[in-house]
């Protein structure tokens, strides 16, 4: 192995260790929150796409956990920010941790990927840009990824909370 390869491998291991630590801190914080709220849920941790990913799942179908999702995921967004702040307080580093509750984000990701693919198909057939409805940063990221996968490009326009994706012809 060359020195550069060894250094890159060590850096990758350090990043994985740091992300696993973020997941552990987040899990502890969320377990405390579940206890306070008297909600049943299991914590699942993973590292995906260079970020810690934490999910709260339920054996009972997640009806109680819907309180942690809220209308259109608003409570989930706030809970994710609070969890990121808890991680920041412990580590001193900004966290990009992704939180999912009762599979809400996974389902939303699937729906948004389909929306992005449909918008890309419309742009390919019409040759005209398509503007989508305002979305959260998470939602826009998923749509941008789907449009890129379809071979087109996209941009975000507007100001929060009315920021939206515009799908552009090739």
Backbone torsions as a table, in degrees:
resi	resn	phi	psi	omega
1	UNK	NA	141.9	177.1
2	UNK	-85.2	166.8	-179.4
3	UNK	-62.5	-39.9	179.4
4	UNK	-63.6	-39.2	178.8
5	UNK	-66.6	-42.2	178.3
6	UNK	-62.5	-43.3	180.0
7	UNK	-63.5	-43.1	179.7
8	UNK	-65.2	-40.2	179.2
9	UNK	-65.5	-41.6	178.7
10	UNK	-65.4	-40.1	179.2
11	UNK	-64.6	-41.6	177.3
12	UNK	-62.3	-41.2	178.6
13	UNK	-66.5	-39.7	177.7
14	UNK	-62.9	-42.3	179.2
15	UNK	-63.6	-45.3	179.1
16	UNK	-60.8	-43.8	178.7
17	UNK	-61.4	-43.2	179.7
18	UNK	-63.5	-43.3	-179.5
19	UNK	-68.3	-36.9	176.1
20	UNK	-64.9	-37.9	176.5
21	UNK	-63.3	-43.1	176.8
22	UNK	-57.7	-44.4	179.2
23	UNK	-61.3	-41.3	178.8
24	UNK	-64.4	-44.8	179.2
25	UNK	-62.3	-45.9	179.5
26	UNK	-61.0	-43.2	-179.3
27	UNK	-61.9	-43.4	178.1
28	UNK	-61.3	-44.5	179.6
29	UNK	-61.2	-47.1	-176.9
30	UNK	-69.3	-35.9	175.9
31	UNK	-61.5	-41.3	176.4
32	UNK	-61.7	-41.8	179.0
33	UNK	-64.2	-43.9	178.4
34	UNK	-61.2	-39.8	178.1
35	UNK	-63.5	-46.2	-179.6
36	UNK	-61.4	-42.4	-177.8
37	UNK	-81.8	-4.1	-178.3
38	UNK	54.8	48.1	177.9
39	UNK	-113.5	142.7	177.8
40	UNK	-91.5	131.0	176.5
41	UNK	-171.2	150.1	175.8
42	UNK	-105.8	148.2	-178.9
43	UNK	-103.1	129.7	176.9
44	UNK	-119.5	130.1	-178.7
45	UNK	-118.7	147.8	178.7
46	UNK	-156.4	169.0	171.3
47	UNK	-123.3	120.8	179.0
48	UNK	-142.2	138.6	178.7
49	UNK	53.5	45.5	177.4
50	UNK	58.6	34.7	173.0
51	UNK	-149.2	151.8	175.3
52	UNK	-73.1	141.2	179.8
53	UNK	-128.0	124.9	-179.2
54	UNK	-125.5	133.2	179.4
55	UNK	-124.4	139.9	170.9
56	UNK	-104.0	119.4	-177.8
57	UNK	-120.9	161.2	-176.8
58	UNK	-132.4	143.2	175.3
59	UNK	-79.5	-17.0	-173.9
60	UNK	-99.1	18.0	178.6
61	UNK	90.8	-6.6	172.3
62	UNK	80.3	13.1	-179.5
63	UNK	-58.9	-44.4	178.4
64	UNK	-63.3	-35.5	-177.3
65	UNK	-70.8	-15.9	178.5
66	UNK	-59.2	-25.3	176.1
67	UNK	-61.2	-30.3	-179.7
68	UNK	-84.6	-7.4	176.5
69	UNK	-94.9	-48.9	179.8
70	UNK	74.5	-177.4	-179.5
71	UNK	-69.9	125.4	179.4
72	UNK	54.6	27.3	176.8
73	UNK	76.7	13.2	-176.7
74	UNK	-62.4	-42.7	179.7
75	UNK	-67.7	-39.9	177.8
76	UNK	-59.7	-44.0	177.8
77	UNK	-59.0	-45.3	179.9
78	UNK	-65.8	-42.0	179.2
79	UNK	-63.8	-38.6	177.1
80	UNK	-62.1	-43.0	179.2
81	UNK	-64.6	-42.3	177.4
82	UNK	-62.1	-40.0	179.3
83	UNK	-66.2	-41.5	176.4
84	UNK	-61.6	-38.5	177.5
85	UNK	-65.9	-38.1	177.4
86	UNK	-63.0	-41.1	177.7
87	UNK	-65.3	-44.4	179.6
88	UNK	-60.1	-41.1	179.8
89	UNK	-60.1	-37.9	-178.2
90	UNK	-80.1	-37.9	-172.7
91	UNK	-101.5	-24.8	-174.8
92	UNK	81.8	-1.6	-179.5
93	UNK	-109.6	147.2	175.3
94	UNK	-68.7	135.3	-178.3
95	UNK	-106.6	143.8	173.7
96	UNK	-109.3	21.3	-178.0
97	UNK	-48.7	139.0	176.9
98	UNK	-110.7	130.2	-179.4
99	UNK	-113.7	136.8	173.5
100	UNK	-127.1	144.3	177.4
101	UNK	-128.2	125.9	175.8
102	UNK	53.7	32.0	176.5
103	UNK	74.3	9.8	-177.0
104	UNK	-58.4	-51.2	-177.9
105	UNK	-66.6	-37.6	179.0
106	UNK	-61.4	-44.4	178.2
107	UNK	-65.1	-43.2	-179.7
108	UNK	-63.9	-40.8	178.8
109	UNK	-58.9	-42.7	179.5
110	UNK	-63.4	-46.8	179.2
111	UNK	-61.9	-42.7	-178.0
112	UNK	-70.3	-34.9	176.3
113	UNK	-62.4	-41.3	177.4
114	UNK	-65.0	-42.9	177.6
115	UNK	-59.6	-44.5	179.1
116	UNK	-62.3	-42.1	179.1
117	UNK	-65.2	-40.5	178.5
118	UNK	-65.3	-42.8	179.0
119	UNK	-64.2	-40.0	178.5
120	UNK	-63.2	-42.2	178.5
121	UNK	-63.0	-39.9	178.6
122	UNK	-63.8	-43.1	179.5
123	UNK	-65.8	-40.7	179.0
124	UNK	-62.4	-38.9	-177.5
125	UNK	-79.2	-35.4	-176.7
126	UNK	-93.0	-26.6	-175.7
127	UNK	76.0	5.1	-178.7
128	UNK	-108.4	146.1	176.0
129	UNK	-62.0	151.4	177.0
130	UNK	-124.3	128.9	176.0
131	UNK	-98.7	132.1	178.5
132	UNK	-100.0	168.7	-179.5
133	UNK	-67.9	159.8	176.9
134	UNK	-57.7	144.3	-176.8
135	UNK	-141.6	162.8	174.1
136	UNK	-74.7	164.6	176.7
137	UNK	-55.4	-42.7	177.3
138	UNK	-57.7	-47.8	-178.0
139	UNK	-63.8	-43.4	179.2
140	UNK	-62.3	-40.0	179.7
141	UNK	-60.6	-44.2	-180.0
142	UNK	-63.7	-43.3	-179.7
143	UNK	-66.2	-44.2	177.4
144	UNK	-56.3	-43.5	179.7
145	UNK	-62.8	-41.3	-180.0
146	UNK	-66.6	-38.0	-179.7
147	UNK	-70.0	-40.0	176.5
148	UNK	-62.2	-41.9	179.1
149	UNK	-63.5	-27.5	178.9
150	UNK	-83.9	-0.5	176.3
151	UNK	87.5	14.5	177.6
152	UNK	-115.0	178.7	176.5
153	UNK	-121.8	160.8	-177.7
154	UNK	-146.9	161.0	177.8
155	UNK	-138.0	155.4	171.7
156	UNK	-99.9	138.2	178.9
157	UNK	-132.1	161.4	177.6
158	UNK	92.0	178.2	-179.7
159	UNK	-111.8	145.7	176.9
160	UNK	-58.8	142.6	1.9
161	UNK	-91.4	12.4	-178.3
162	UNK	-99.8	21.1	-179.6
163	UNK	-71.8	138.2	-174.3
164	UNK	-140.5	166.6	-179.1
165	UNK	-98.6	137.2	171.8
166	UNK	-115.2	123.2	178.2
167	UNK	-91.7	126.4	-174.7
168	UNK	-109.2	146.8	176.6
169	UNK	-62.9	158.5	-177.3
170	UNK	-62.9	NA	NA
